[in-house]
Amino acid sequence: MRFVVTGEWSRNRLLQTIVVLYCVYVAGLWLTNSLLYFEKMSLTPESVTTYYLGDDESFRQPRSYQGLLEVSHFHLFAMGMLLLVLTHLVLFIPLSNRIKAWLIVLPFLSALVDEGSSWLIRFVHPLFAWTKILGFLALQTSLAALVALALWSVFRGNSKNYQSGERPDL
């Protein structure tokens, strides 16, 4: 937080390098996440339900409880850590606290919706396929927005990181 309060954020080249390189890694994650999703299914509810519920005609088995549990176990930890770091960068961006709050909450909610909808499709009702699609799109959009805003903040070069005299909660 010291870097934000003192304005050192805009003058510390090593810190800026770390943020840029982290954004490169997150962009790679964003790309591979998209490729993995579209390798398994598309943006149609039918493809999503087929992936989770299986299909007798194509001999595709439904996702198992253990399989979903293993994926959720890893994703909840990994996405939590990713979003902790990525949304922390929002604190450096010169925007109002109201916008920052949305930029922090939306990625976490969309990640939970994306992960939770898999369980809902498999064990509650196939109509939750729409929730999976919306969760995936919201997560991908929010990740892209956070990366773009972090890079914009680094290359913008302004040391005023809080609007209208707002102070961070330390």
N, C-alpha and C positions, 0 to 999 in steps of 0.2 A: 504494500500500500504506500510505502514511502515514495516510490517512484511516481505515483499518481499525484500525491499531495504536493511534492516539491517540484513537479514538472520535469523531473529528470528523465521520465519516460521518453520525451521527444528528443533528448540529447544523448541518451545512452545507446550507442550503436550495438553493443553486445546484446543488450536486452531486445533491441529491435531485430537483430539477427535470429535470436532464439524464437521470437514470435513468428517471423517469416518462415523459418524452417519448420516450426510446429504446424503452421498453416499448410505447408507443402505436404506434410504427413497426413493431415486431416483431409486434404483434397484427394490424396491417394485412397484413404479410407472411403471417402464419399464415392469415388469412382468404382472401387471394388464392391462396395455395398450395392450400388446400382446394378453392376454386372451380375452379382450373385442373385439378386432379386429377379432380374429378367431372365436368368438362366433357368430358374425354377418355375416362374409364372409370369403373367403379364398384368396389365392394369384392368383386366376384366374379372368380375366376380367368379365366373365359371372356372377360370384358370387357378384362382386362389383356392376355391373350394376343392378342386381336383387335387391340388397339391397337399392340402391338409386332410381331406377325407378319403383320398384314394379314388381309384377308378378301376372297376372290374374289366372294362373293355381293353384298357392299356396295361392291365396287370400291375397297376400302381397301388402300393399298400398305403393305408392311412398313416399319418404321423403318430408315433406311439407316445404314451405318457412319458416314458423314460427319455425318449428323444427330445420332446419338448422341454422337459425338465433340464436336461443337459444344456440345451441351447439357451434357455432362460437364465440358468445359473451363470454361464459365462457372459451373456449379453448384459445382464443387470449390473454386474461388476464393471465390465469394460466400458459400457455406455455411461455409467455413472462417473467413472474417472475421466473419460473423454469430455463429457459435458461439464464436469467440475472445472477443468482447466479452460475449456473453450469459453464457457460463459463467464469465467473470471476475467477474461480479456475484455469483456463488455465494460468493466469498470474503468478501463483506460480510454474508452471512446467518448468524445465530447458530445453527449446527447443528454436529454433530460432524464431524470430518474424514472419517470413514468415509462418512457420508451425502453430504458435499460431493464426495467422489471419485466416487460413483455418479452424482451430478447433473452431473458434468463428463464422465465417460466415456460414459454412455448416449446423450446427444444426438449426440456425434461418431460413435459406432458406428451408431446408427440412420440418420444421414445417409449414411454410407458404404454401408450395406445398401440403403437406398432408391435411391441412385444406381447402385450396382453391380448390383443385381438387374435393371435395365433391360437391361444387357449380357448377363446370364445368360439371361434370357428369350429374347432375340433370337438369341443365338449358341450357347447350350448346350442348354437344355431348357425347354419351356413350364411345367413344374411350378414353376419359380422365380417364377411369378406369385404364389404364396402368400408368397414372400419379399418381393416388391414391396409387397404389401398390408400385411404385418406391419411392414416398414420404414417405410412411409408413416405408419401408425398410431402407431408408436413415436416417429417424429420429431415428428409433430404433438402427441402427448401430452407429450413431453419439452419442446418449445418452450413449450407452454401452462403446464407446471409451472414452468419457469424464469421466465417472465414473472410468473406469480402469486406466486412466492416473492420475486422482486425487489421487486415492489410491496408485498407484505406487509412486507418488511424496511424499506422506506422509511417506510411509514405506521405501523409498530409503534413506532418512536421509541426503541428501546433501544440504548445505546452498547456493550453487551457483545456483541461479535461473535464471540468464541471461547469455547467451552465448557471448563470445568474447567481453566483455566490453559493451554490449548493456545496455542502461539505459531505464527504463520505462518512458512513457509519464505521468508525474504527473499532 
